[in-house]
Amino acid sequence: MSGERSMENTAEEERETRARSEYFWHTYYGFPSEMLGWALLVVTLLFSAFVISVAMGML
């Protein structure tokens, strides 16, 4: 009986750990990681446009 119970506990702990890691990867400080990725892309593109415009002497 105790062997069965320990296997159940191990499986349950593994499930909880997996759920926590999935939660961690899908959220970052409460933001969905996909939204954070899009925001990072927009900031990168805006910064690149700024650097290119400065290099061309527009600003």
C-alpha positions in Angstrom: 0.0 0.0 0.0 2.7 2.5 0.9 4.5 1.9 -2.4 1.3 2.8 -4.3 0.7 5.9 -2.2 4.3 7.1 -2.7 3.9 6.6 -6.5 0.6 8.6 -6.4 2.3 11.4 -4.4 5.2 11.5 -6.9 2.9 11.7 -9.9 0.8 14.4 -8.2 4.0 16.4 -7.3 5.2 16.1 -10.8 1.9 17.4 -12.2 2.1 20.4 -9.8 5.7 21.1 -10.8 4.8 20.9 -14.5 1.8 23.2 -14.0 4.0 25.7 -12.2 6.6 25.7 -14.9 4.0 26.1 -17.6 2.6 29.0 -15.6 6.1 30.5 -15.4 6.8 30.2 -19.1 3.4 31.6 -20.1 3.5 34.6 -17.8 6.2 37.1 -16.9 5.3 39.4 -14.0 1.6 38.8 -14.8 1.9 39.6 -18.5 1.3 36.8 -21.0 4.7 36.1 -22.6 3.2 36.5 -26.1 2.1 40.1 -25.4 5.6 40.7 -23.9 7.2 39.4 -27.1 5.1 41.7 -29.3 5.9 44.7 -27.1 9.7 43.8 -27.3 9.4 43.5 -31.1 7.7 47.0 -31.4 10.3 48.6 -29.1 13.1 47.0 -31.1 11.7 48.2 -34.4 11.1 51.7 -33.1 14.7 51.9 -31.8 16.1 50.6 -35.1 14.1 53.2 -37.0 15.4 55.9 -34.7 19.0 54.7 -35.1 18.7 54.5 -38.9 17.1 58.0 -39.1 19.9 59.5 -36.9 22.5 57.7 -39.1 20.9 59.3 -42.2 20.9 62.7 -40.6 17.2 63.1 -40.5 17.0 64.0 -36.8 
